[in-house]
Amino acid sequence: MARTQKKTAKKAPSKRPVVRTRARPKERRNFSYFFLCLFVVAVLVGGAAYGGYHFNRYVRESERFLVKHVRVEGANVLREEGVLAVAAVTSTDNVWLLDVPRIEERIAAIPYVRCCRVLRIYPDTVVIRLTERVAYAVLHANNHCYEVDDEGVVLREVNALAPTSLPMITNVPELGVVSSGQHLDSEALKRAMAVWRMFSATPMAESVTLSELSAGDKNEIVMFLDEVPCKILWGRYDFGKQAGKLNVLWDTLQGEIPYRSYIDLRFDGDIVCK
């Protein structure tokens, strides 16, 4: 009996359908929002640049911002006219375009000016605010007299015969040429002014008149008082303690100083008198 052989038909490989990915609606919205923001930023930047250009042109060319008022504050010794001349701010200057640091530098070069600020008050006002130096002593040097402040800055030359309530400091060594505005970095001068500072704080200072502080040696300041018939020798440090000892001596003797040569304050514990 013949065997019949079944031929099994080969199945053709099944084709998978090609799936095409499409941008999701949410992603499309994100891209659209990004480009919209980019466009808005570009418009804003362009508008700001355009507006800034025209505003800058308006500020530079408008007469509204020309200086009409200049006010000086804090000038007591200095004359306002002199400060204005140094500041050199005119009615042709634009308030916005002023070189404020340069103006402050010019004014600060005036010997009597300790510090200066220049303020702009829009649209048309400039305020010059000063802090003046204060004369602290009169320095006698090279046959001339000069007012100096507590930092040793020379303020101006003064008449040697003019009456003054300031202490006269003499014999300061190695000063050389002295001129207004100069800062004198002299240790002897600093110590003489420190002596005056400590002495002027005592009750005795209200009863006497200082005629001279000789600073020929930084380690020995010599004081001369009209009411004391001898010189007073100060040491090189602790001037407050020395001033206190001198004040006690003055009170003890009730202002009647019998010594004719000196009162020496340079020793820690005692006063040596002759």
Backbone torsions as a table, in degrees:
resi	resn	phi	psi	omega
1	MET	NA	125.4	-176.8
2	ALA	-72.7	136.7	178.7
3	ARG	-90.3	129.8	177.6
4	THR	-89.7	127.6	-178.6
5	GLN	-100.2	120.9	-179.7
6	LYS	-82.4	124.8	175.9
7	LYS	-94.6	117.6	178.4
8	THR	-85.8	125.2	-179.4
9	ALA	-72.0	133.0	177.7
10	LYS	-72.0	132.3	179.1
11	LYS	-79.8	131.8	176.7
12	ALA	-68.4	137.8	179.1
13	PRO	-57.7	133.5	-177.4
14	SER	-74.4	135.4	178.1
15	LYS	-88.6	124.5	177.9
16	ARG	-77.9	137.1	179.2
17	PRO	-67.2	138.0	178.8
18	VAL	-78.4	120.9	-178.7
19	VAL	-99.0	117.9	178.2
20	ARG	-93.9	124.3	-179.7
21	THR	-83.1	134.6	177.9
22	ARG	-116.5	148.7	178.2
23	ALA	-59.6	134.0	178.6
24	ARG	-71.4	154.1	-179.9
25	PRO	-57.1	-35.9	-177.8
26	LYS	-67.7	-39.2	179.3
27	GLU	-66.7	-39.6	177.6
28	ARG	-62.0	-37.6	179.1
29	ARG	-66.0	-38.5	179.6
30	ASN	-63.5	-43.6	178.5
31	PHE	-64.0	-40.6	179.9
32	SER	-64.9	-40.1	179.6
33	TYR	-65.9	-38.9	179.0
34	PHE	-62.4	-47.5	-179.2
35	PHE	-68.2	-30.7	176.5
36	LEU	-67.0	-43.4	178.1
37	CYS	-63.1	-41.6	179.1
38	LEU	-61.0	-40.2	179.0
39	PHE	-66.1	-43.4	179.8
40	VAL	-62.7	-43.4	178.7
41	VAL	-61.4	-42.1	179.5
42	ALA	-62.4	-40.2	179.3
43	VAL	-66.2	-42.5	-179.1
44	LEU	-65.7	-44.0	179.1
45	VAL	-63.1	-44.4	178.5
46	GLY	-62.8	-40.9	179.0
47	GLY	-66.1	-39.8	178.9
48	ALA	-64.9	-42.1	178.9
49	ALA	-63.5	-41.9	179.8
50	TYR	-65.4	-45.8	179.4
51	GLY	-66.2	-39.8	178.6
52	GLY	-62.5	-39.7	179.2
53	TYR	-62.2	-45.6	-177.8
54	HIS	-72.7	-34.5	176.8
55	PHE	-66.1	-43.4	178.4
56	ASN	-61.7	-39.4	178.1
57	ARG	-66.6	-39.0	179.2
58	TYR	-65.2	-44.1	-179.8
59	VAL	-61.3	-42.6	-177.0
60	ARG	-70.8	-33.2	-171.7
61	GLU	-102.9	-15.6	-175.7
62	SER	-76.4	136.5	176.0
63	GLU	-73.7	-10.0	180.0
64	ARG	-61.9	-30.0	-175.0
65	PHE	-101.5	12.8	173.2
66	LEU	-74.2	144.9	-176.9
67	VAL	-67.3	124.1	177.7
68	LYS	-115.4	-22.7	-177.3
69	HIS	-137.8	133.0	173.3
70	VAL	-127.3	122.4	-175.9
71	ARG	-118.1	134.1	178.9
72	VAL	-108.1	126.7	179.6
73	GLU	-120.2	139.9	175.6
74	GLY	90.8	6.9	179.3
75	ALA	-89.3	112.2	177.8
76	ASN	-111.3	-54.6	176.1
77	VAL	-79.4	-42.8	-178.7
78	LEU	-73.2	147.7	175.5
79	ARG	-88.7	140.0	-178.0
80	GLU	-59.4	-37.8	-178.9
81	GLU	-62.4	-38.5	179.3
82	GLY	-67.2	-39.7	178.4
83	VAL	-64.4	-42.5	180.0
84	LEU	-64.3	-36.8	179.3
85	ALA	-64.6	-39.5	179.4
86	VAL	-71.9	-38.3	179.7
87	ALA	-63.5	-35.3	176.1
88	ALA	58.2	39.9	173.9
89	VAL	-95.7	125.5	-175.9
90	THR	-119.7	173.3	-179.5
91	SER	-71.6	-8.2	176.8
92	THR	-91.3	-4.7	-179.8
93	ASP	-83.2	144.9	176.0
94	ASN	-93.2	130.2	-177.7
95	VAL	-57.9	-40.3	-179.1
96	TRP	-66.5	-31.9	-170.0
97	LEU	-99.7	7.4	-179.8
98	LEU	-63.5	139.1	174.3
99	ASP	-86.9	82.9	-173.7
100	VAL	-59.5	-47.1	178.6
101	PRO	-58.6	-37.1	179.8
102	ARG	-68.4	-39.9	178.0
103	ILE	-64.0	-45.0	178.5
104	GLU	-61.4	-37.6	179.3
105	GLU	-64.5	-41.6	179.4
106	ARG	-64.1	-44.1	-177.9
107	ILE	-69.8	-38.4	-179.8
108	ALA	-64.7	-17.8	178.2
109	ALA	-75.8	-12.5	175.1
110	ILE	-68.3	127.5	-174.8
111	PRO	-53.6	-36.8	-175.8
112	TYR	-79.4	-4.3	-178.2
113	VAL	-93.7	118.5	175.6
114	ARG	-81.0	-43.9	175.5
115	CYS	-155.1	161.5	-174.2
116	CYS	-148.7	142.1	172.4
117	ARG	-130.6	136.7	176.7
118	VAL	-110.8	122.9	-177.4
119	LEU	-113.9	139.9	175.6
120	ARG	-103.7	125.0	176.8
121	ILE	-114.8	107.8	-174.8
122	TYR	-72.9	144.2	13.6
123	PRO	-97.6	-11.8	-165.4
124	ASP	-145.0	20.8	-174.0
125	THR	-124.1	140.5	175.6
126	VAL	-123.0	132.1	179.1
127	VAL	-115.1	125.8	175.8
128	ILE	-105.4	111.9	-175.1
129	ARG	-106.9	118.5	-174.5
130	LEU	-110.8	151.6	162.3
131	THR	-122.6	116.4	-174.8
132	GLU	-85.8	153.0	169.2
133	ARG	-78.7	152.8	-178.5
134	VAL	-116.7	131.0	178.1
135	ALA	-62.2	129.5	-176.3
136	TYR	-111.7	-30.0	-179.3
137	ALA	-156.3	166.8	172.9
138	VAL	-110.8	124.3	-179.3
139	LEU	-99.8	127.2	174.9
140	HIS	-98.9	117.1	-178.2
141	ALA	-149.3	133.8	177.1
142	ASN	55.0	40.1	179.0
143	ASN	64.6	22.2	175.8
144	HIS	-131.2	160.1	178.7
145	CYS	-119.1	138.5	-177.1
146	TYR	-135.7	139.4	169.5
147	GLU	-77.6	134.9	175.9
148	VAL	-128.5	151.4	177.3
149	ASP	-93.3	-175.8	-174.7
150	ASP	-71.1	-8.3	176.4
151	GLU	-100.3	2.6	-179.7
152	GLY	82.4	19.1	176.7
153	VAL	-86.7	128.4	-179.6
154	VAL	-77.2	122.8	-176.1
155	LEU	-91.8	-50.2	-179.0
156	ARG	-167.7	161.3	173.8
157	GLU	-85.2	139.9	-178.7
158	VAL	-127.1	163.1	178.2
159	ASN	-70.7	126.5	-177.7
160	ALA	-63.3	-25.4	-177.6
161	LEU	-93.7	-5.5	-178.6
162	ALA	-72.2	137.1	179.5
163	PRO	-66.0	143.2	-179.6
164	THR	-151.2	151.6	176.1
165	SER	-95.6	1.0	-177.9
166	LEU	-85.6	151.0	177.0
167	PRO	-69.5	144.6	176.7
168	MET	-96.9	121.6	179.3
169	ILE	-107.6	126.2	-174.7
170	THR	-126.3	168.4	170.7
171	ASN	60.9	24.4	176.8
172	VAL	-68.5	124.3	-174.1
173	PRO	-79.2	154.7	168.6
174	GLU	56.5	43.4	177.9
175	LEU	-86.1	-32.5	-175.7
176	GLY	70.8	-151.0	179.7
177	VAL	-75.5	131.0	-179.5
178	VAL	-110.5	135.3	180.0
179	SER	-144.1	159.0	-179.2
180	SER	-60.5	138.7	-179.4
181	GLY	89.7	-11.4	-177.8
182	GLN	-75.4	141.2	174.7
183	HIS	-100.1	118.3	-176.6
184	LEU	-93.2	110.5	-178.8
185	ASP	-97.6	65.9	-177.4
186	SER	-109.6	124.2	179.9
187	GLU	-65.4	-38.3	178.9
188	ALA	-62.7	-41.8	178.3
189	LEU	-64.4	-42.9	179.0
190	LYS	-60.2	-42.1	-178.3
191	ARG	-70.7	-35.8	176.8
192	ALA	-62.8	-42.0	178.7
193	MET	-69.3	-32.8	176.4
194	ALA	-67.5	-38.2	174.9
195	VAL	-59.6	-47.1	179.5
196	TRP	-62.2	-39.7	-179.3
197	ARG	-62.0	-45.0	-179.0
198	MET	-71.5	-40.5	-178.7
199	PHE	-67.9	-41.0	-176.6
200	SER	-67.2	-14.3	178.3
201	ALA	-86.7	-4.2	-178.7
202	THR	-90.4	154.8	175.1
203	PRO	-60.5	-30.4	-179.1
204	MET	-60.3	-34.3	-176.5
205	ALA	-62.2	-23.1	179.4
206	GLU	-77.4	-13.8	-176.0
207	SER	-107.4	-4.0	-175.7
208	VAL	-129.7	167.4	178.5
209	THR	-121.6	123.6	178.6
210	LEU	-80.4	124.9	178.3
211	SER	-99.9	-29.1	-177.0
212	GLU	-165.4	144.2	168.2
213	LEU	-121.6	111.7	-178.9
214	SER	-92.8	122.8	-177.1
215	ALA	-115.3	43.5	-179.0
216	GLY	-66.5	-24.3	178.2
217	ASP	-135.7	127.2	-177.4
218	LYS	-63.8	-20.3	180.0
219	ASN	-91.9	-1.2	180.0
220	GLU	-151.2	100.4	176.6
221	ILE	-94.2	130.2	-176.9
222	VAL	-109.0	126.1	-179.1
223	MET	-108.9	140.1	175.4
224	PHE	-123.6	124.7	178.2
225	LEU	-116.0	141.3	-178.7
226	ASP	-61.8	-32.7	-174.8
227	GLU	-91.1	-3.2	-179.6
228	VAL	-115.2	124.4	-173.1
229	PRO	-79.0	4.3	179.7
230	CYS	-136.0	165.5	178.0
231	LYS	-79.2	157.1	-179.4
232	ILE	-119.3	122.8	-176.4
233	LEU	-99.0	124.8	179.4
234	TRP	-108.2	143.7	177.4
235	GLY	-79.5	-164.8	-172.1
236	ARG	-98.3	-3.8	-178.3
237	TYR	-156.1	171.8	178.9
238	ASP	53.8	54.3	-177.5
239	PHE	-68.9	-27.2	177.6
240	GLY	-64.2	-41.5	178.4
241	LYS	-66.3	-41.6	179.0
242	GLN	-65.1	-40.5	178.2
243	ALA	-62.4	-38.6	178.3
244	GLY	-63.8	-41.9	178.5
245	LYS	-63.7	-40.6	179.7
246	LEU	-64.9	-38.8	179.7
247	ASN	-65.7	-39.4	176.8
248	VAL	-62.8	-42.9	178.4
249	LEU	-61.2	-42.9	179.5
250	TRP	-61.3	-44.7	179.3
251	ASP	-66.8	-40.2	-178.6
252	THR	-62.8	-41.9	-179.4
253	LEU	-88.7	1.2	179.2
254	GLN	54.1	38.7	175.9
255	GLY	79.4	0.4	179.8
256	GLU	-100.0	91.6	-176.7
257	ILE	-86.9	117.5	-176.3
258	PRO	-90.2	-4.9	-173.4
259	TYR	-84.1	147.2	-175.6
260	ARG	-117.8	-15.0	-177.4
261	SER	-101.8	-59.8	-177.0
262	TYR	-163.5	160.5	166.4
263	ILE	-121.9	116.2	-172.6
264	ASP	-105.2	115.1	-178.4
265	LEU	-100.0	8.4	-170.2
266	ARG	-78.6	-7.4	179.9
267	PHE	-96.7	143.2	-172.5
268	ASP	-61.4	-49.6	-170.9
269	GLY	-93.0	-35.9	-170.3
270	ASP	-120.5	164.4	170.2
271	ILE	-107.4	127.6	177.7
272	VAL	-99.6	123.0	-175.8
273	CYS	-125.1	149.6	177.5
274	LYS	-148.9	NA	NA
